[in-house]
Amino acid sequence: MSGRHAHRAANRRALLIFVLSLALLVTATGFVVGMLQGRFLRDDSNAKFQTELALLGELAIEPLLRSDYATVERLVDAWVQRRPEPMKIAAVTPNGYTLANAQNRDTVENTLAVDLPVEFNGRQLLTLHAITDVSAREQGVSTIARNAALTGALLVTVLGWVMWSILQRTAIRPLEDQVAAREQKERELQQRTGELESAIRELESFSYSVSHDLRTPLRAIDGFSLLLSEDYAAVLDPTAQQYLARTRAAAQRMGQLIDDLLGLAQMTHQGLHPTDIDLGALARDSLQRLAMTDPQRSVDIRIGEGLHAHADRQLMAIVLDNLLGNAWKYTSHRENARIEFDKHVREGQTVFFVRDNGTGFDMRYASKLFMPFQRLHGSDYPGTGIGLATVQRIIRRHGGQIWARAMPDQGATFHFTLPLTPAAAKLPA
């Protein structure tokens, strides 16, 4: 009996140490998550603020060129007054004259400041000095994370105390209480499973909330552009109207991309929606949009025939937008730029490829090619380094593979397979 009691005492000590360690771990994790989330929100707010401020600068170019400073002042004031967060913007000309100075609060704390020059054809027209206060959002999220951590630690401690009491009672009735303790643990396991499922649902809800926050400024861009095109149609020339139309189209397309990427993040527990699609048509649409962004370029575009596949249409549009966008970007310094999208058959399997004669890259660094935020060309070309990582995830989600072959200054070729192609197998190769 003494040995049995010693064994039970050792189990109780082990359980106590485990519960205390878990409570400390939950608390520390909550504080770290709160700190990292606050930093993430600051970086996210900075990126969105700079993007939206850049759009304001673009909208101000046309009245600046017409020396319509009153319109610039109204535009800046309306933009600031419609912002929900405290904000202050001053529009200053290169000679130091302040065209507009607007703010939507009596005082604005300088938690985020941006100085954005507004240029046209290499000539600086204006500088937007903007400050905003994002501290409330950061503090709110950090406080929620810390409170959740403390609540979790308290729940862990209470649960440990309940388990300890059960183990103490099992010392009196060893056999019967062992069965009762096992049943109790099964119930606790079911409870934990339910809590994990609830946590997953909360994460999904948070993702949708973030997506909604991203779409809100896009709707504002689309709405303001529509108001400008309708209310100021008499003073806007056809070029300005075209710019507004392109701005609305870009905002609407970005909203669709946000939806697609949100769906991509949930692909681990949501099925694909494969259909028979024409990848060649998707490629032509993507290249047409690229050509509209730079109509002065002359690019030899070659798209093969019969580029059919059985895949998710929206996700494959993202794949081709990224691959063809990279080809367009990295051939921008070529006088005789060439971009090709076609397929070939290797060992009985259809292999699609996107080829260009651009800058290429050194194959020694190919292992970094599909890693998020890894860029082989530094700051020589624009981009965030997330596109190829997204492409790889979509291709793998379809059960396929993607790889690249290139040489410096001799172009690059990206190959990918789509095994989910039962319909394509019946078509001529």
N, C-alpha and C positions, 0 to 999 in steps of 0.2 A: 504494500500500500504506500509506503514512503516513497518508493521509486516512482509510482504512478502520480503521487501528488507533486513530486519534484518535476516530473515531465509536464504536468499541467501548469505549474508555476512558470516553467521556462517558456511554455507557449504564451502565457499571459504577458510575460515580459517582452517576448518577441512581437506580440500584437501591439503592445503599447508603443514600442519603439517605431514600429511600422506606421501606426496612426499619426504619431507626432511628426515623423519625417514627411509623411504625405501632406499633413496640414501645412508644414513649413514650405514644402515644394509648391503647393497650390498658391499660398500667399505670395511667395517670391515670383512665381510665374505671372500672377495677376499684375504685380507692380511692374515687371519687365514689359508685359504686353501693353500696359497703359502707357509706359514711356515710349515704346516703339510706335504705338498707334498715334500718339501725339506728334511724334516726328514725321510719321507717314502723312498725317493730315496736313502738317505744315508744308511738306514738299508738294503734296497734291494741290493745296490751296495756291502755292506759289506758281505751279505750272498752269493751273486754270486761270489764275489772275493775269499772268503774262499773255496767255492766248487770247483772253477776252479783251485785254487792253490793246493788243495788236490789232484786233478787229476794229476797235474804236478808232485807232490811228488810221486804218485803211478807209474807214467811212469819212474821216475828216479830210482826206487828200483832195477830193474833188472840190469841196467848197473853198479849200485853201488856194487851189490853183485859180479859182475865180475871184480870190480876195474877198470872199463872202464870210467875213469874220463873225458876223452875227449868227450865222448858221452853225459855225464851229462852236460858239459859246453855248447856243441852245442844245446842240448835240451832246456836248460834254456834261452840261447841267442835267439834261434828261437822263443820260446814262448813269450818272452818280445817284440821282434821286431814286431811281428804280432799284438800286442795289439794296439787299436786306441787311448787309453788314455795314458797320461804320466805315466810311471811305471819304477820301479827299483827293481831288485831282486838280493840278494846275497845268495849263497848256501855255508854254513859253516859246516864243519865236527865237531864232538863232541870235538876234540882236538884243535879247533880254526882255522884250515886251511881252507881258502876260495877256494872252487873248481871253483866257477863261480861268476862273478859280472857283470850283464848286465843291461843296461837302454836304453830307446828309445828316450830320450830327453836330452839336455845339462843339464837342471835342472829339478828336480821333486819335487813339493811341497808335503809335508807329510800331506795330508788330510785324508788318510786312511792307517793304518799300521797293518800288520799281521805277527806274528812269528809262523811258522808252523813246528813242528817237524815231520820228516819222519822216521817211525819205521818199522821194520820187525821182526816178532816173538819176540816182546817185547824188541828188541835192537834198539836203536836210531842210524840211519845211517847218518842223515843229518838234518840241520835246515834251512828252507827257510825264510829269512828276506825280506819281500816285503813291498814296499810303493807305493801308487798310488795317483793320483790327480783327485778327482771327483767333485771339486768345480764348474767347468764350467757347468756341467749338473744341479746341484742344483740351482745355480744362474739363469740359463736360465729359468727353470721351475718357480721359485719364481717370476722372472721378468714378465713372461707371465701372471701369476695369478694376480699380482698387476695391471698390465696394463689393463687386462680384467675387474678387479673390478672398476678401475677409469673410464673406458669407459662405463661400465654398469651404474655407478652412474650418469655420464653425460647424458646418454640416458634417465634415469629415470627423471632427473631434466627437460630436454627438454620436455619430454612427459607431465610432470606435468604442465609446463608453457602453453603448447597447450591446455590442459584441462581447465586451469584457464581462458584463453582467451575465450574459448567456453562458459563457464559459465557466463562470463561478458556480452557476446552478448545475452544470453537468457533472461537477465533482460529487454531488450527492447521488445522482442517478446516472451512473456511467453509460449503461447500455441504452436506456430509453432516451436520455438527453442527447446522446450522440446522433440518434436519428432525427430528433427535433432540431438539433443544431444544423444538420445537413439540409433539412428542409428550409430552415431559416436562411441559410446561405444561398439556396436556390432562389428564394424569393428576393433576396438582396441582389442577386445577379440579374434577375428579371428587371428589378427596379433600375439598376445601373444601365441595363440595355435600353430601357425606356428613356433614361436621362441622356444617353448618348444619341439616341434617335432625335430627341428634342433638341439637343445641341446642334445636330446636323441641320435640322429644320431652321433653327435660329441663324446659322451661318448662311443658309440659302436666302433667308429673309434679309440678312444684312447685305448680301451681294446684290439683291434686287434694289435695296435702298440706295446703295452706292451708284448703281446704274441709273436710278431715277435722278440722283443728284447731278450726274453727268449730263443727262438729257435735258435738265431744266435750263442751263445756259444755252444749249443748242436751240431749244424752242424760242428763247429770247432772241437769239441771233436771227432765226427764221422770221419771227414776228416783226422785229424792228426792220429787217430788210423789206418785208412785205409792206409795212407802213411807209417806208421811204419811197418805194416804187409806186405806191398808190397816191400818197398825199403830196409828193413832190414830183409827180410825173411831168408837170409843166416846165420845171426848171432843170430836170435831168436829161442829158443828151442820150442818144441810143447806146453809147459806150458805157455810160454809168448804169443804165438800165440792165445792160448785159452783165456788168459786174455784180449788180444786186441779184440777178437771176442765178449767176454762178455761185454766189455766196449762199443763197437759199438751197441750191442743189447740193453743195458741199455739206451744209449743216444737216440736211436730211439724210445724206449718205452716211455721214459720221454717226448719226443716231442709229442707222441700221447696223453699222459695224459694231457699235456698242452692244446691241442685242445679240449679234452673232458671237462676239467674244464672250459674253456672259453665258450663252448656251454652251460654248466650248469649255468653259470652266466647270460646267455641270455634267460633262460627258461621261464621267465615271459612273454615274447612276442614271443616265438618260440615254435612250437609244438614238442611233442615227436615223435619218430619213432618206435612205438612198433611192434614187430614181434614175432612169436612163437620161443622161444629159449629154449635150454637145460641148465639150471643152473648148473646141475651136471658137464657137460663138461667144463663150465667156471670155476667151482671150482677146477676141476682136473688140468686145465692149470695154475691157480693161485698157487696151492700147489706145482706143479712141478717147477715153477720159484722160490718159496721159498726154496725148497729142494736144488736147484742148488746153492743158496747163502750159505748154510751150509750143505754140503754133509755128514758130520760126524754124524749128528743127526739121531736118530731113533725115529720116531713118528708113532703111531698107527692112521692111517687115515681111516675114515669110511665115505663114501659118499653114500647116499641112491639112490634108483632107481626112475625113473619117475619124476624127479624134473623139470617139464616143467612150463613155464610161458609165458605170453604175455606181453612183456615189451621191453624197449629200450636196445639193446644188449650192447652197449658201456657203458652206465651208470650202468647197472647191473654188468658189469665186474669191474667197480670201486667199487661198493658196496662190492662185494665178495673179491676183493683185500684187502680192508680195514678190513673187518670182519675176514677173514682168516689170514691176516697179523698180526692182534692183537692176535689172538689165537696162532699163531706160536711164536710170541714174548713173550707172557706171560706164555708159557709152556716151555721156554728155560731152566729153572732150574729144570724141572721134569725129573727123570730118565725114567719113564714110561709115557711119554707124549701121550696124546690122543686128537684128533681133529675130530669132527663129524659134517657133514652137511646133514640135512634131512628135513622132513616135517611131519606134522600131521594135522588132521582136528579138528577144534574147532568151534562148533555151525554152522556147515555147511560151514565153510570158511577154505581154505588152509593156514596154517601158516608154513613158512619156519623158520629154526633155525640153528645157528652155536653154537656148544657147545665145551668147552675145560675143562681140569682139571688143569688149571694153577693157578695163584695167586689169581684170583677173585678180589672182592672189597666189601666194606661195603655199603649196600643198603641205608644207611643214606645219602650218597653223590650221589645217582643215579640221582638227579635233575640236577647235573652239567655234567652228562655224555656226553650229546650231545651239550653242549655249546662250541663254538669255543675257542681253546687254553686252555681249562680246562682239566688238566691231574690229575688223581687220584693217580698215582704212582710216582709223582715228577720226579726226574732225574734218578730213578733206571733203567728205560728202555728208549731207544731212541724214539723220536717222537716229533711232533709239536703240537698235540692236535687238529688238524683240520679234521682228518679222519672221526670220528664219526659224526661230524657236517655235513660233506659232505654226508655221508650215509643217515642221517635223511632227508636232503633236497631232495635227489634223491627219497627216498621212498615216501615222502609226495607228490612229483611231480607226482608220479604214483597213488596218491590217497590212499596210504597205511599208515600203522603205524609201528613203531618199538619200542621195549622196551627190557629191559634186566632184568635178575634175576641172582644173584650171592651171594656167601659167601666168606669171606676172606680165602684164602689158600685152597679153595675147587672148584675153577673154576668158569666160567661164561657161561651164555647162552643168546644169542641175538636172539630174535624172530622178524620176520617182515612179513607183509602181502602185497600182490600185487593184489588189486581189479581188475586191468586191465587184467584179465585172462579169457576171454571168451573161448579161445581155450583150456586152461588147464582144464576148468570145464567139458569138454567132455572126458578127459583122466581119466583112473582109478586112484583113490586116493591111 
